[in-house]
Amino acid sequence: MQSAAQDQSVIAYFSMEVGLHPAMPTYSGGLGVLAGDTLRAAADFGLPMVAVTMLHRKGYFRQHLDSQGRQWDEPAVWSPEDLMTPLLNPLPQRVSVFIEGRRVFIRAWQHAMEGISGKKLVVYYLDTALPENSPWDQTLTDYLYGGDSHYRLCQEAVLGLGGIAVLRALGYHNVHTYHMNEGHSALLTLALLEERANGRPLDTLTPEDLDAVRQRCVFTTHTPLATAHDQFPRGMAAHVIGHERLQALAVTDCCPPDTLDMTYLPMFLSRYVNGVAMRHGETSRAMYPNYPVNSITNGVHATTWTSRPFQELYDRLIPGWRLDNQYLRYAVSIPLEEILQAHTRAKALLLAEVERRSGVRLDPKAMTIGFARRATSYKRHDMLFGSRERLKRIVEQVGPIQVVYGGKAHPLDEGGKAMIRRVFDAAAALKDTMKVVYLEEYDMALAGFLTSGADLWLNTPQKPQEASGTSGMKAALNGVPSFSILDGWWLEGHVEGVTGWAIGDDSGGGSHPEEEIASLYDKLEYVILPTFYGRPTAYAQVMRSAVALNASFFNTHRMLRQYMVNAYHLNGV
Ligand SMILES: *Cc1c(COP(=O)(O)O)cnc(C)c1O
């Protein structure tokens, strides 16, 4: 942006991944989709915010599955050059940052999003594929979560240090809050410390300097999995960002010895830190007892995730819901037949898409269970098949079930890949009992079909590893009840038999797989299937309450208002 709009005081939102547009595969899963939904809500509100992310020219990856469920993958290459104007535009400015002692040049591409009221929000995508850079440096904005930890640290230097340099080059000097969406962008705090030092050696930073930076930073942590938090050995960090900057970190004394830790660093240098659901806040406080971790529960962008049939229904009966999602509360008075009719249409759209992608024709009358999320071990995609005998008996005695799966395993996650194969094995073994389809290439488009067209949204994470989960919120917007382990957002959204059903209970500690599998089958056999097949009106009531109680709350309009009040300190909104 070359205009003078930068004089306004803004929030700068930093995220390694952002899911905004189907033509830009610059996200891998929930974190990027949340970032996109957050920005969509900010654009709706006309909030003065800019966003910084990476161009990821080779995307996350494209997933292929063979007939036995073996995954192979290839780069999801896309060309920003082909998307130019009006979607994405390269800016003429160049900045550079020192990485491993080399000057690495960065430019930004801008994407202007438009909110519901016509206000614009600009997202800057950082790009190092410039002829001035060495061939290796040109790859730094290629792969999302690819390469080794050295590659990752160099990328994080581009995002954090380069992101600040780009904002300054574009004239953004008046940023009142830097919001780090996960720790990948935490090196931005170092750039702010350097600005603060203003040429002084970094080892002379004072507590006042640290506090001045802290007063401008907000950090959201997204996972209770310690292994998912980036940590780099001191030697590597010294090599990549340089000894001087590492000394600044020594002054902060934020990290465990001999590491650069991308969770401790932003926790130490943020005025406000939060987890993404109430329970996740608790879990994080236990992990980081020295930090007051708050909770703001995630949401989803309502108009993005509501299927056409439900959009038409809400437009007719709850006008105003697009501008202010809280009106979805009034879904309580939508006639049940209307809910059922809209759902029948959404389900038909899903089944047509399943047939188009897989050639499999599913039964529009049969209970259709949806399950799609990143294929990583704790999500337990195969839990439904814990006892094939029991599942078979349930289908024979109570009624048919068909299941549609989706989800990619990270190319290095052998556990996740094995889990996909186990789903295929179970599907083959049960082929005379039920249809199970596993669709390739789970992305936002497929998520839209699945979360709106299924009759039941299944979620089986191992407790307490689901920080929030958001796909069940997308389902709720479309009147699809969740059937889920009590973890993440479901601890808050679950009212038994009213908004959906729980698998297992909320007794403390972690998961007890045997009990959870028994609970899953018991509820399917004695409660959910009998309601679905025998008492369709009662089932429709659950669908409607999922909208009224959950869609009206678990959306990014509510979430962003909470950030505005609690984290950005923008009151009176
Ligand atoms: C919503 C979404 C997710 C997140 O789903 P969870 O339930 O949080 O696992 C992941 N991937 C895609 C493509 C999505 O649309």
PDBQT file of the ligand as one rigid body, heavy atoms in Angstrom, charges set to zero:
ROOT
HETATM    1  C1  LIG A 601     -11.412 -26.040   9.868  1.00  0.00    +0.000 C 
HETATM    2  C2  LIG A 601     -10.274 -26.749   9.249  1.00  0.00    +0.000 A 
HETATM    3  C3  LIG A 601      -9.331 -27.396  10.050  1.00  0.00    +0.000 A 
HETATM    4  C4  LIG A 601      -9.414 -27.419  11.544  1.00  0.00    +0.000 C 
HETATM    5  O1  LIG A 601     -10.232 -28.467  11.996  1.00  0.00    +0.000 OA
HETATM    6  P1  LIG A 601     -10.091 -29.064  13.466  1.00  0.00    +0.000 P 
HETATM    7  O2  LIG A 601     -11.421 -29.534  13.820  1.00  0.00    +0.000 OA
HETATM    8  O3  LIG A 601      -9.663 -27.925  14.338  1.00  0.00    +0.000 OA
HETATM    9  O4  LIG A 601      -9.085 -30.125  13.404  1.00  0.00    +0.000 OA
HETATM   10  C5  LIG A 601      -8.280 -28.046   9.425  1.00  0.00    +0.000 A 
HETATM   11  N1  LIG A 601      -8.166 -28.073   8.092  1.00  0.00    +0.000 NA
HETATM   12  C6  LIG A 601      -9.061 -27.460   7.297  1.00  0.00    +0.000 A 
HETATM   13  C7  LIG A 601      -8.873 -27.529   5.822  1.00  0.00    +0.000 C 
HETATM   14  C8  LIG A 601     -10.146 -26.790   7.837  1.00  0.00    +0.000 A 
HETATM   15  O5  LIG A 601     -11.025 -26.183   7.032  1.00  0.00    +0.000 OA
ENDROOT
TORSDOF 0
